[in-house]
Amino acid sequence: MTQVTTRRRSISGARVCTILAFVFAAVAVFFVPVVFGLAALVLGLVGGFLGDRPLGWYAAAAGVAGGVIGVVLSALILNAAN
């Protein structure tokens, strides 16, 4: 009889920060872009420094992009309403 071993991959804190950063970057496009974009930037940097490179850096860049796109989009919507 052979023994089957299963390995369970543990999710590190760096990966959790990176995933949250991507989620916050997407939310920043539609809701409170300054707050969620900044949170995504910080979480992406933390994920990158804790060891989830290069994905953490990409998440930080996505946070900045999401924040900027959200601000521009809200300015366009508010300008069109007037």
PDB file with SEQRES, HELIX, SHEET and CRYST1 records, atoms N, CA, C and O in Angstrom:
SEQRES   1 A   82  MET THR GLN VAL THR THR ARG ARG ARG SER ILE SER GLY          
SEQRES   2 A   82  ALA ARG VAL CYS THR ILE LEU ALA PHE VAL PHE ALA ALA          
SEQRES   3 A   82  VAL ALA VAL PHE PHE VAL PRO VAL VAL PHE GLY LEU ALA          
SEQRES   4 A   82  ALA LEU VAL LEU GLY LEU VAL GLY GLY PHE LEU GLY ASP          
SEQRES   5 A   82  ARG PRO LEU GLY TRP TYR ALA ALA ALA ALA GLY VAL ALA          
SEQRES   6 A   82  GLY GLY VAL ILE GLY VAL VAL LEU SER ALA LEU ILE LEU          
SEQRES   7 A   82  ASN ALA ALA ASN                                              
HELIX    1 AA1 GLY A   13  ALA A   28  1                                  16    
HELIX    2 AA2 PRO A   33  LEU A   50  1                                  18    
HELIX    3 AA3 LEU A   55  ALA A   81  1                                  27    
CRYST1    1.000    1.000    1.000  90.00  90.00  90.00 P 1           1          
ATOM      1  N   MET A   1       0.841  -1.170   0.000  1.00  0.00           N  
ATOM      2  CA  MET A   1       0.000   0.000   0.000  1.00  0.00           C  
ATOM      3  C   MET A   1       0.891   1.240   0.000  1.00  0.00           C  
ATOM      4  O   MET A   1       1.835   1.339   0.784  1.00  0.00           O  
ATOM      5  N   THR A   2       0.588   2.158  -0.865  1.00  0.00           N  
ATOM      6  CA  THR A   2       1.383   3.386  -0.935  1.00  0.00           C  
ATOM      7  C   THR A   2       0.698   4.482  -0.153  1.00  0.00           C  
ATOM      8  O   THR A   2      -0.527   4.575  -0.077  1.00  0.00           O  
ATOM      9  N   GLN A   3       1.533   5.289   0.410  1.00  0.00           N  
ATOM     10  CA  GLN A   3       1.004   6.399   1.194  1.00  0.00           C  
ATOM     11  C   GLN A   3       0.964   7.652   0.321  1.00  0.00           C  
ATOM     12  O   GLN A   3       1.953   8.023  -0.311  1.00  0.00           O  
ATOM     13  N   VAL A   4      -0.173   8.274   0.305  1.00  0.00           N  
ATOM     14  CA  VAL A   4      -0.345   9.485  -0.483  1.00  0.00           C  
ATOM     15  C   VAL A   4      -0.186  10.677   0.443  1.00  0.00           C  
ATOM     16  O   VAL A   4      -0.901  10.813   1.435  1.00  0.00           O  
ATOM     17  N   THR A   5       0.734  11.510   0.114  1.00  0.00           N  
ATOM     18  CA  THR A   5       0.932  12.720   0.926  1.00  0.00           C  
ATOM     19  C   THR A   5       0.372  13.903   0.161  1.00  0.00           C  
ATOM     20  O   THR A   5       0.584  14.049  -1.043  1.00  0.00           O  
ATOM     21  N   THR A   6      -0.313  14.702   0.854  1.00  0.00           N  
ATOM     22  CA  THR A   6      -0.856  15.912   0.234  1.00  0.00           C  
ATOM     23  C   THR A   6      -0.187  17.108   0.865  1.00  0.00           C  
ATOM     24  O   THR A   6      -0.054  17.202   2.085  1.00  0.00           O  
ATOM     25  N   ARG A   7       0.216  17.983   0.044  1.00  0.00           N  
ATOM     26  CA  ARG A   7       0.808  19.239   0.513  1.00  0.00           C  
ATOM     27  C   ARG A   7      -0.216  20.331   0.382  1.00  0.00           C  
ATOM     28  O   ARG A   7      -0.852  20.502  -0.658  1.00  0.00           O  
ATOM     29  N   ARG A   8      -0.357  21.041   1.424  1.00  0.00           N  
ATOM     30  CA  ARG A   8      -1.258  22.174   1.395  1.00  0.00           C  
ATOM     31  C   ARG A   8      -0.420  23.434   1.372  1.00  0.00           C  
ATOM     32  O   ARG A   8       0.376  23.694   2.274  1.00  0.00           O  
ATOM     33  N   ARG A   9      -0.615  24.202   0.332  1.00  0.00           N  
ATOM     34  CA  ARG A   9       0.145  25.444   0.217  1.00  0.00           C  
ATOM     35  C   ARG A   9      -0.414  26.458   1.185  1.00  0.00           C  
ATOM     36  O   ARG A   9      -1.614  26.731   1.206  1.00  0.00           O  
ATOM     37  N   SER A  10       0.458  27.000   1.969  1.00  0.00           N  
ATOM     38  CA  SER A  10       0.006  28.036   2.886  1.00  0.00           C  
ATOM     39  C   SER A  10       0.088  29.386   2.184  1.00  0.00           C  
ATOM     40  O   SER A  10       1.004  29.658   1.408  1.00  0.00           O  
ATOM     41  N   ILE A  11      -0.873  30.195   2.475  1.00  0.00           N  
ATOM     42  CA  ILE A  11      -0.906  31.521   1.883  1.00  0.00           C  
ATOM     43  C   ILE A  11      -0.218  32.472   2.851  1.00  0.00           C  
ATOM     44  O   ILE A  11      -0.604  32.579   4.015  1.00  0.00           O  
ATOM     45  N   SER A  12       0.784  33.148   2.365  1.00  0.00           N  
ATOM     46  CA  SER A  12       1.558  34.034   3.230  1.00  0.00           C  
ATOM     47  C   SER A  12       0.853  35.377   3.395  1.00  0.00           C  
ATOM     48  O   SER A  12      -0.058  35.721   2.641  1.00  0.00           O  
ATOM     49  N   GLY A  13       1.293  36.110   4.382  1.00  0.00           N  
ATOM     50  CA  GLY A  13       0.749  37.444   4.612  1.00  0.00           C  
ATOM     51  C   GLY A  13       1.025  38.377   3.450  1.00  0.00           C  
ATOM     52  O   GLY A  13       0.222  39.260   3.150  1.00  0.00           O  
ATOM     53  N   ALA A  14       2.166  38.180   2.793  1.00  0.00           N  
ATOM     54  CA  ALA A  14       2.496  39.016   1.635  1.00  0.00           C  
ATOM     55  C   ALA A  14       1.501  38.786   0.505  1.00  0.00           C  
ATOM     56  O   ALA A  14       1.105  39.735  -0.173  1.00  0.00           O  
ATOM     57  N   ARG A  15       1.094  37.541   0.295  1.00  0.00           N  
ATOM     58  CA  ARG A  15       0.139  37.245  -0.776  1.00  0.00           C  
ATOM     59  C   ARG A  15      -1.233  37.824  -0.452  1.00  0.00           C  
ATOM     60  O   ARG A  15      -1.928  38.309  -1.345  1.00  0.00           O  
ATOM     61  N   VAL A  16      -1.626  37.777   0.815  1.00  0.00           N  
ATOM     62  CA  VAL A  16      -2.907  38.348   1.224  1.00  0.00           C  
ATOM     63  C   VAL A  16      -2.905  39.857   0.984  1.00  0.00           C  
ATOM     64  O   VAL A  16      -3.889  40.405   0.486  1.00  0.00           O  
ATOM     65  N   CYS A  17      -1.816  40.527   1.332  1.00  0.00           N  
ATOM     66  CA  CYS A  17      -1.713  41.971   1.093  1.00  0.00           C  
ATOM     67  C   CYS A  17      -1.796  42.284  -0.394  1.00  0.00           C  
ATOM     68  O   CYS A  17      -2.443  43.251  -0.794  1.00  0.00           O  
ATOM     69  N   THR A  18      -1.146  41.473  -1.206  1.00  0.00           N  
ATOM     70  CA  THR A  18      -1.157  41.695  -2.646  1.00  0.00           C  
ATOM     71  C   THR A  18      -2.557  41.501  -3.225  1.00  0.00           C  
ATOM     72  O   THR A  18      -2.998  42.295  -4.056  1.00  0.00           O  
ATOM     73  N   ILE A  19      -3.250  40.465  -2.799  1.00  0.00           N  
ATOM     74  CA  ILE A  19      -4.601  40.223  -3.298  1.00  0.00           C  
ATOM     75  C   ILE A  19      -5.534  41.357  -2.884  1.00  0.00           C  
ATOM     76  O   ILE A  19      -6.325  41.841  -3.694  1.00  0.00           O  
ATOM     77  N   LEU A  20      -5.440  41.777  -1.631  1.00  0.00           N  
ATOM     78  CA  LEU A  20      -6.258  42.892  -1.165  1.00  0.00           C  
ATOM     79  C   LEU A  20      -5.945  44.172  -1.933  1.00  0.00           C  
ATOM     80  O   LEU A  20      -6.842  44.969  -2.208  1.00  0.00           O  
ATOM     81  N   ALA A  21      -4.679  44.369  -2.279  1.00  0.00           N  
ATOM     82  CA  ALA A  21      -4.291  45.556  -3.038  1.00  0.00           C  
ATOM     83  C   ALA A  21      -4.955  45.561  -4.407  1.00  0.00           C  
ATOM     84  O   ALA A  21      -5.430  46.602  -4.859  1.00  0.00           O  
ATOM     85  N   PHE A  22      -4.993  44.418  -5.069  1.00  0.00           N  
ATOM     86  CA  PHE A  22      -5.662  44.353  -6.371  1.00  0.00           C  
ATOM     87  C   PHE A  22      -7.162  44.600  -6.241  1.00  0.00           C  
ATOM     88  O   PHE A  22      -7.760  45.268  -7.084  1.00  0.00           O  
ATOM     89  N   VAL A  23      -7.764  44.067  -5.195  1.00  0.00           N  
ATOM     90  CA  VAL A  23      -9.199  44.288  -4.979  1.00  0.00           C  
ATOM     91  C   VAL A  23      -9.468  45.768  -4.711  1.00  0.00           C  
ATOM     92  O   VAL A  23     -10.396  46.343  -5.280  1.00  0.00           O  
ATOM     93  N   PHE A  24      -8.664  46.382  -3.850  1.00  0.00           N  
ATOM     94  CA  PHE A  24      -8.837  47.804  -3.554  1.00  0.00           C  
ATOM     95  C   PHE A  24      -8.590  48.667  -4.784  1.00  0.00           C  
ATOM     96  O   PHE A  24      -9.244  49.696  -4.954  1.00  0.00           O  
ATOM     97  N   ALA A  25      -7.663  48.269  -5.641  1.00  0.00           N  
ATOM     98  CA  ALA A  25      -7.409  49.029  -6.871  1.00  0.00           C  
ATOM     99  C   ALA A  25      -8.625  49.003  -7.775  1.00  0.00           C  
ATOM    100  O   ALA A  25      -8.960  50.012  -8.397  1.00  0.00           O  
ATOM    101  N   ALA A  26      -9.290  47.861  -7.853  1.00  0.00           N  
ATOM    102  CA  ALA A  26     -10.499  47.775  -8.682  1.00  0.00           C  
ATOM    103  C   ALA A  26     -11.641  48.582  -8.066  1.00  0.00           C  
ATOM    104  O   ALA A  26     -12.405  49.225  -8.787  1.00  0.00           O  
ATOM    105  N   VAL A  27     -11.761  48.553  -6.758  1.00  0.00           N  
ATOM    106  CA  VAL A  27     -12.816  49.309  -6.081  1.00  0.00           C  
ATOM    107  C   VAL A  27     -12.565  50.810  -6.211  1.00  0.00           C  
ATOM    108  O   VAL A  27     -13.511  51.595  -6.269  1.00  0.00           O  
ATOM    109  N   ALA A  28     -11.301  51.208  -6.256  1.00  0.00           N  
ATOM    110  CA  ALA A  28     -10.949  52.626  -6.332  1.00  0.00           C  
ATOM    111  C   ALA A  28     -11.438  53.287  -7.612  1.00  0.00           C  
ATOM    112  O   ALA A  28     -11.592  54.507  -7.654  1.00  0.00           O  
ATOM    113  N   VAL A  29     -11.680  52.520  -8.632  1.00  0.00           N  
ATOM    114  CA  VAL A  29     -12.165  53.101  -9.882  1.00  0.00           C  
ATOM    115  C   VAL A  29     -13.573  53.662  -9.699  1.00  0.00           C  
ATOM    116  O   VAL A  29     -13.935  54.647 -10.343  1.00  0.00           O  
ATOM    117  N   PHE A  30     -14.370  53.043  -8.826  1.00  0.00           N  
ATOM    118  CA  PHE A  30     -15.773  53.432  -8.699  1.00  0.00           C  
ATOM    119  C   PHE A  30     -16.137  54.097  -7.379  1.00  0.00           C  
ATOM    120  O   PHE A  30     -17.055  54.918  -7.346  1.00  0.00           O  
ATOM    121  N   PHE A  31     -15.451  53.770  -6.294  1.00  0.00           N  
ATOM    122  CA  PHE A  31     -15.825  54.282  -4.970  1.00  0.00           C  
ATOM    123  C   PHE A  31     -14.617  54.896  -4.272  1.00  0.00           C  
ATOM    124  O   PHE A  31     -13.584  54.241  -4.136  1.00  0.00           O  
ATOM    125  N   VAL A  32     -14.732  56.122  -3.839  1.00  0.00           N  
ATOM    126  CA  VAL A  32     -13.736  56.849  -3.045  1.00  0.00           C  
ATOM    127  C   VAL A  32     -12.310  56.538  -3.540  1.00  0.00           C  
ATOM    128  O   VAL A  32     -11.546  55.865  -2.848  1.00  0.00           O  
ATOM    129  N   PRO A  33     -11.961  57.026  -4.730  1.00  0.00           N  
ATOM    130  CA  PRO A  33     -10.700  56.626  -5.356  1.00  0.00           C  
ATOM    131  C   PRO A  33      -9.450  57.008  -4.568  1.00  0.00           C  
ATOM    132  O   PRO A  33      -8.448  56.294  -4.619  1.00  0.00           O  
ATOM    133  N   VAL A  34      -9.494  58.113  -3.850  1.00  0.00           N  
ATOM    134  CA  VAL A  34      -8.302  58.530  -3.119  1.00  0.00           C  
ATOM    135  C   VAL A  34      -8.014  57.558  -1.973  1.00  0.00           C  
ATOM    136  O   VAL A  34      -6.867  57.163  -1.765  1.00  0.00           O  
ATOM    137  N   VAL A  35      -9.034  57.183  -1.246  1.00  0.00           N  
ATOM    138  CA  VAL A  35      -8.847  56.298  -0.091  1.00  0.00           C  
ATOM    139  C   VAL A  35      -8.466  54.889  -0.531  1.00  0.00           C  
ATOM    140  O   VAL A  35      -7.483  54.330  -0.046  1.00  0.00           O  
ATOM    141  N   PHE A  36      -9.245  54.313  -1.452  1.00  0.00           N  
ATOM    142  CA  PHE A  36      -8.970  52.944  -1.873  1.00  0.00           C  
ATOM    143  C   PHE A  36      -7.697  52.852  -2.718  1.00  0.00           C  
ATOM    144  O   PHE A  36      -6.979  51.855  -2.638  1.00  0.00           O  
ATOM    145  N   GLY A  37      -7.411  53.863  -3.517  1.00  0.00           N  
ATOM    146  CA  GLY A  37      -6.167  53.864  -4.285  1.00  0.00           C  
ATOM    147  C   GLY A  37      -4.947  53.930  -3.383  1.00  0.00           C  
ATOM    148  O   GLY A  37      -3.953  53.242  -3.618  1.00  0.00           O  
ATOM    149  N   LEU A  38      -5.025  54.764  -2.347  1.00  0.00           N  
ATOM    150  CA  LEU A  38      -3.914  54.856  -1.397  1.00  0.00           C  
ATOM    151  C   LEU A  38      -3.767  53.565  -0.601  1.00  0.00           C  
ATOM    152  O   LEU A  38      -2.650  53.112  -0.354  1.00  0.00           O  
ATOM    153  N   ALA A  39      -4.887  52.970  -0.198  1.00  0.00           N  
ATOM    154  CA  ALA A  39      -4.827  51.694   0.523  1.00  0.00           C  
ATOM    155  C   ALA A  39      -4.218  50.605  -0.353  1.00  0.00           C  
ATOM    156  O   ALA A  39      -3.430  49.790   0.126  1.00  0.00           O  
ATOM    157  N   ALA A  40      -4.580  50.588  -1.635  1.00  0.00           N  
ATOM    158  CA  ALA A  40      -4.016  49.600  -2.559  1.00  0.00           C  
ATOM    159  C   ALA A  40      -2.523  49.827  -2.748  1.00  0.00           C  
ATOM    160  O   ALA A  40      -1.752  48.870  -2.828  1.00  0.00           O  
ATOM    161  N   LEU A  41      -2.118  51.073  -2.819  1.00  0.00           N  
ATOM    162  CA  LEU A  41      -0.686  51.385  -2.955  1.00  0.00           C  
ATOM    163  C   LEU A  41       0.087  50.875  -1.744  1.00  0.00           C  
ATOM    164  O   LEU A  41       1.123  50.226  -1.892  1.00  0.00           O  
ATOM    165  N   VAL A  42      -0.411  51.164  -0.561  1.00  0.00           N  
ATOM    166  CA  VAL A  42       0.284  50.749   0.660  1.00  0.00           C  
ATOM    167  C   VAL A  42       0.321  49.229   0.772  1.00  0.00           C  
ATOM    168  O   VAL A  42       1.366  48.655   1.077  1.00  0.00           O  
ATOM    169  N   LEU A  43      -0.811  48.574   0.530  1.00  0.00           N  
ATOM    170  CA  LEU A  43      -0.840  47.110   0.623  1.00  0.00           C  
ATOM    171  C   LEU A  43       0.049  46.450  -0.430  1.00  0.00           C  
ATOM    172  O   LEU A  43       0.679  45.428  -0.160  1.00  0.00           O  
ATOM    173  N   GLY A  44       0.099  47.031  -1.623  1.00  0.00           N  
ATOM    174  CA  GLY A  44       0.992  46.488  -2.655  1.00  0.00           C  
ATOM    175  C   GLY A  44       2.447  46.628  -2.270  1.00  0.00           C  
ATOM    176  O   GLY A  44       3.243  45.715  -2.489  1.00  0.00           O  
ATOM    177  N   LEU A  45       2.799  47.764  -1.698  1.00  0.00           N  
ATOM    178  CA  LEU A  45       4.185  47.951  -1.251  1.00  0.00           C  
ATOM    179  C   LEU A  45       4.533  47.007  -0.104  1.00  0.00           C  
ATOM    180  O   LEU A  45       5.624  46.438  -0.070  1.00  0.00           O  
ATOM    181  N   VAL A  46       3.604  46.845   0.829  1.00  0.00           N  
ATOM    182  CA  VAL A  46       3.844  45.916   1.937  1.00  0.00           C  
ATOM    183  C   VAL A  46       4.004  44.493   1.400  1.00  0.00           C  
ATOM    184  O   VAL A  46       4.904  43.766   1.819  1.00  0.00           O  
ATOM    185  N   GLY A  47       3.137  44.101   0.480  1.00  0.00           N  
ATOM    186  CA  GLY A  47       3.266  42.775  -0.115  1.00  0.00           C  
ATOM    187  C   GLY A  47       4.577  42.601  -0.861  1.00  0.00           C  
ATOM    188  O   GLY A  47       5.186  41.533  -0.809  1.00  0.00           O  
ATOM    189  N   GLY A  48       5.010  43.635  -1.549  1.00  0.00           N  
ATOM    190  CA  GLY A  48       6.284  43.563  -2.266  1.00  0.00           C  
ATOM    191  C   GLY A  48       7.472  43.473  -1.332  1.00  0.00           C  
ATOM    192  O   GLY A  48       8.409  42.717  -1.589  1.00  0.00           O  
ATOM    193  N   PHE A  49       7.445  44.231  -0.258  1.00  0.00           N  
ATOM    194  CA  PHE A  49       8.557  44.200   0.688  1.00  0.00           C  
ATOM    195  C   PHE A  49       8.577  42.920   1.520  1.00  0.00           C  
ATOM    196  O   PHE A  49       9.641  42.476   1.950  1.00  0.00           O  
ATOM    197  N   LEU A  50       7.403  42.325   1.747  1.00  0.00           N  
ATOM    198  CA  LEU A  50       7.361  41.095   2.541  1.00  0.00           C  
ATOM    199  C   LEU A  50       7.748  39.859   1.741  1.00  0.00           C  
ATOM    200  O   LEU A  50       7.915  38.781   2.312  1.00  0.00           O  
ATOM    201  N   GLY A  51       7.891  40.001   0.432  1.00  0.00           N  
ATOM    202  CA  GLY A  51       8.396  38.875  -0.332  1.00  0.00           C  
ATOM    203  C   GLY A  51       7.571  38.467  -1.530  1.00  0.00           C  
ATOM    204  O   GLY A  51       7.971  37.553  -2.251  1.00  0.00           O  
ATOM    205  N   ASP A  52       6.452  39.093  -1.773  1.00  0.00           N  
ATOM    206  CA  ASP A  52       5.645  38.728  -2.936  1.00  0.00           C  
ATOM    207  C   ASP A  52       6.013  39.626  -4.114  1.00  0.00           C  
ATOM    208  O   ASP A  52       5.176  40.341  -4.664  1.00  0.00           O  
ATOM    209  N   ARG A  53       7.288  39.565  -4.482  1.00  0.00           N  
ATOM    210  CA  ARG A  53       7.755  40.347  -5.615  1.00  0.00           C  
ATOM    211  C   ARG A  53       7.488  39.578  -6.879  1.00  0.00           C  
ATOM    212  O   ARG A  53       7.438  38.354  -6.753  1.00  0.00           O  
ATOM    213  N   PRO A  54       7.325  40.043  -7.971  1.00  0.00           N  
ATOM    214  CA  PRO A  54       6.981  41.359  -8.485  1.00  0.00           C  
ATOM    215  C   PRO A  54       5.495  41.662  -8.406  1.00  0.00           C  
ATOM    216  O   PRO A  54       5.065  42.767  -8.737  1.00  0.00           O  
ATOM    217  N   LEU A  55       4.694  40.665  -7.961  1.00  0.00           N  
ATOM    218  CA  LEU A  55       3.250  40.865  -7.944  1.00  0.00           C  
ATOM    219  C   LEU A  55       2.847  42.001  -6.999  1.00  0.00           C  
ATOM    220  O   LEU A  55       1.885  42.718  -7.275  1.00  0.00           O  
ATOM    221  N   GLY A  56       3.556  42.167  -5.916  1.00  0.00           N  
ATOM    222  CA  GLY A  56       3.272  43.270  -5.001  1.00  0.00           C  
ATOM    223  C   GLY A  56       3.500  44.623  -5.644  1.00  0.00           C  
ATOM    224  O   GLY A  56       2.730  45.559  -5.430  1.00  0.00           O  
ATOM    225  N   TRP A  57       4.559  44.723  -6.431  1.00  0.00           N  
ATOM    226  CA  TRP A  57       4.838  45.985  -7.117  1.00  0.00           C  
ATOM    227  C   TRP A  57       3.768  46.264  -8.168  1.00  0.00           C  
ATOM    228  O   TRP A  57       3.369  47.412  -8.360  1.00  0.00           O  
ATOM    229  N   TYR A  58       3.304  45.219  -8.848  1.00  0.00           N  
ATOM    230  CA  TYR A  58       2.231  45.397  -9.829  1.00  0.00           C  
ATOM    231  C   TYR A  58       0.937  45.841  -9.144  1.00  0.00           C  
ATOM    232  O   TYR A  58       0.189  46.657  -9.683  1.00  0.00           O  
ATOM    233  N   ALA A  59       0.683  45.303  -7.969  1.00  0.00           N  
ATOM    234  CA  ALA A  59      -0.512  45.689  -7.220  1.00  0.00           C  
ATOM    235  C   ALA A  59      -0.422  47.146  -6.780  1.00  0.00           C  
ATOM    236  O   ALA A  59      -1.425  47.860  -6.793  1.00  0.00           O  
ATOM    237  N   ALA A  60       0.768  47.589  -6.391  1.00  0.00           N  
ATOM    238  CA  ALA A  60       0.950  48.990  -6.010  1.00  0.00           C  
ATOM    239  C   ALA A  60       0.709  49.901  -7.206  1.00  0.00           C  
ATOM    240  O   ALA A  60       0.061  50.940  -7.078  1.00  0.00           O  
ATOM    241  N   ALA A  61       1.224  49.518  -8.356  1.00  0.00           N  
ATOM    242  CA  ALA A  61       1.002  50.306  -9.569  1.00  0.00           C  
ATOM    243  C   ALA A  61      -0.472  50.301  -9.970  1.00  0.00           C  
ATOM    244  O   ALA A  61      -0.995  51.312 -10.437  1.00  0.00           O  
ATOM    245  N   ALA A  62      -1.138  49.163  -9.787  1.00  0.00           N  
ATOM    246  CA  ALA A  62      -2.569  49.094 -10.079  1.00  0.00           C  
ATOM    247  C   ALA A  62      -3.359  49.990  -9.134  1.00  0.00           C  
ATOM    248  O   ALA A  62      -4.374  50.565  -9.529  1.00  0.00           O  
ATOM    249  N   GLY A  63      -2.907  50.112  -7.895  1.00  0.00           N  
ATOM    250  CA  GLY A  63      -3.564  51.007  -6.943  1.00  0.00           C  
ATOM    251  C   GLY A  63      -3.475  52.457  -7.366  1.00  0.00           C  
ATOM    252  O   GLY A  63      -4.452  53.202  -7.286  1.00  0.00           O  
ATOM    253  N   VAL A  64      -2.295  52.851  -7.817  1.00  0.00           N  
ATOM    254  CA  VAL A  64      -2.123  54.222  -8.310  1.00  0.00           C  
ATOM    255  C   VAL A  64      -2.986  54.443  -9.546  1.00  0.00           C  
ATOM    256  O   VAL A  64      -3.665  55.463  -9.660  1.00  0.00           O  
ATOM    257  N   ALA A  65      -2.958  53.490 -10.468  1.00  0.00           N  
ATOM    258  CA  ALA A  65      -3.747  53.623 -11.688  1.00  0.00           C  
ATOM    259  C   ALA A  65      -5.243  53.650 -11.378  1.00  0.00           C  
ATOM    260  O   ALA A  65      -5.978  54.448 -11.960  1.00  0.00           O  
ATOM    261  N   GLY A  66      -5.697  52.797 -10.477  1.00  0.00           N  
ATOM    262  CA  GLY A  66      -7.102  52.780 -10.103  1.00  0.00           C  
ATOM    263  C   GLY A  66      -7.533  54.079  -9.453  1.00  0.00           C  
ATOM    264  O   GLY A  66      -8.627  54.578  -9.715  1.00  0.00           O  
ATOM    265  N   GLY A  67      -6.672  54.631  -8.600  1.00  0.00           N  
ATOM    266  CA  GLY A  67      -6.989  55.910  -7.972  1.00  0.00           C  
ATOM    267  C   GLY A  67      -7.063  57.048  -8.967  1.00  0.00           C  
ATOM    268  O   GLY A  67      -7.970  57.877  -8.902  1.00  0.00           O  
ATOM    269  N   VAL A  68      -6.120  57.095  -9.883  1.00  0.00           N  
ATOM    270  CA  VAL A  68      -6.104  58.163 -10.886  1.00  0.00           C  
ATOM    271  C   VAL A  68      -7.295  58.035 -11.827  1.00  0.00           C  
ATOM    272  O   VAL A  68      -7.954  59.027 -12.139  1.00  0.00           O  
ATOM    273  N   ILE A  69      -7.570  56.818 -12.276  1.00  0.00           N  
ATOM    274  CA  ILE A  69      -8.710  56.610 -13.166  1.00  0.00           C  
ATOM    275  C   ILE A  69     -10.014  56.962 -12.458  1.00  0.00           C  
ATOM    276  O   ILE A  69     -10.909  57.550 -13.064  1.00  0.00           O  
ATOM    277  N   GLY A  70     -10.125  56.606 -11.184  1.00  0.00           N  
ATOM    278  CA  GLY A  70     -11.326  56.941 -10.426  1.00  0.00           C  
ATOM    279  C   GLY A  70     -11.526  58.434 -10.263  1.00  0.00           C  
ATOM    280  O   GLY A  70     -12.651  58.923 -10.370  1.00  0.00           O  
ATOM    281  N   VAL A  71     -10.442  59.171 -10.005  1.00  0.00           N  
ATOM    282  CA  VAL A  71     -10.546  60.626  -9.865  1.00  0.00           C  
ATOM    283  C   VAL A  71     -10.933  61.260 -11.198  1.00  0.00           C  
ATOM    284  O   VAL A  71     -11.796  62.138 -11.243  1.00  0.00           O  
ATOM    285  N   VAL A  72     -10.301  60.821 -12.277  1.00  0.00           N  
ATOM    286  CA  VAL A  72     -10.611  61.373 -13.597  1.00  0.00           C  
ATOM    287  C   VAL A  72     -12.053  61.046 -13.992  1.00  0.00           C  
ATOM    288  O   VAL A  72     -12.765  61.901 -14.518  1.00  0.00           O  
ATOM    289  N   LEU A  73     -12.470  59.832 -13.742  1.00  0.00           N  
ATOM    290  CA  LEU A  73     -13.822  59.420 -14.073  1.00  0.00           C  
ATOM    291  C   LEU A  73     -14.864  60.217 -13.273  1.00  0.00           C  
ATOM    292  O   LEU A  73     -15.878  60.642 -13.827  1.00  0.00           O  
ATOM    293  N   SER A  74     -14.620  60.411 -12.007  1.00  0.00           N  
ATOM    294  CA  SER A  74     -15.574  61.185 -11.207  1.00  0.00           C  
ATOM    295  C   SER A  74     -15.585  62.655 -11.620  1.00  0.00           C  
ATOM    296  O   SER A  74     -16.635  63.296 -11.579  1.00  0.00           O  
ATOM    297  N   ALA A  75     -14.434  63.197 -12.016  1.00  0.00           N  
ATOM    298  CA  ALA A  75     -14.400  64.578 -12.480  1.00  0.00           C  
ATOM    299  C   ALA A  75     -15.181  64.722 -13.798  1.00  0.00           C  
ATOM    300  O   ALA A  75     -15.891  65.707 -14.002  1.00  0.00           O  
ATOM    301  N   LEU A  76     -15.044  63.747 -14.670  1.00  0.00           N  
ATOM    302  CA  LEU A  76     -15.793  63.782 -15.932  1.00  0.00           C  
ATOM    303  C   LEU A  76     -17.297  63.669 -15.688  1.00  0.00           C  
ATOM    304  O   LEU A  76     -18.088  64.356 -16.335  1.00  0.00           O  
ATOM    305  N   ILE A  77     -17.681  62.819 -14.775  1.00  0.00           N  
ATOM    306  CA  ILE A  77     -19.112  62.659 -14.481  1.00  0.00           C  
ATOM    307  C   ILE A  77     -19.673  63.911 -13.844  1.00  0.00           C  
ATOM    308  O   ILE A  77     -20.759  64.356 -14.216  1.00  0.00           O  
ATOM    309  N   LEU A  78     -18.957  64.492 -12.890  1.00  0.00           N  
ATOM    310  CA  LEU A  78     -19.431  65.708 -12.230  1.00  0.00           C  
ATOM    311  C   LEU A  78     -19.455  66.893 -13.190  1.00  0.00           C  
ATOM    312  O   LEU A  78     -20.341  67.743 -13.104  1.00  0.00           O  
ATOM    313  N   ASN A  79     -18.478  66.954 -14.112  1.00  0.00           N  
ATOM    314  CA  ASN A  79     -18.439  68.032 -15.082  1.00  0.00           C  
ATOM    315  C   ASN A  79     -19.578  67.912 -16.097  1.00  0.00           C  
ATOM    316  O   ASN A  79     -20.141  68.917 -16.532  1.00  0.00           O  
ATOM    317  N   ALA A  80     -19.910  66.679 -16.466  1.00  0.00           N  
ATOM    318  CA  ALA A  80     -20.980  66.475 -17.438  1.00  0.00           C  
ATOM    319  C   ALA A  80     -22.351  66.758 -16.819  1.00  0.00           C  
ATOM    320  O   ALA A  80     -23.296  67.098 -17.530  1.00  0.00           O  
ATOM    321  N   ALA A  81     -22.456  66.620 -15.510  1.00  0.00           N  
ATOM    322  CA  ALA A  81     -23.736  66.865 -14.842  1.00  0.00           C  
ATOM    323  C   ALA A  81     -24.055  68.356 -14.773  1.00  0.00           C  
ATOM    324  O   ALA A  81     -25.218  68.738 -14.646  1.00  0.00           O  
ATOM    325  N   ASN A  82     -23.042  69.185 -14.856  1.00  0.00           N  
ATOM    326  CA  ASN A  82     -23.277  70.638 -14.768  1.00  0.00           C  
ATOM    327  C   ASN A  82     -23.495  71.178 -16.115  1.00  0.00           C  
ATOM    328  O   ASN A  82     -23.711  72.379 -16.271  1.00  0.00           O  
TER     329      ASN A  82                                                      
END                                                                             
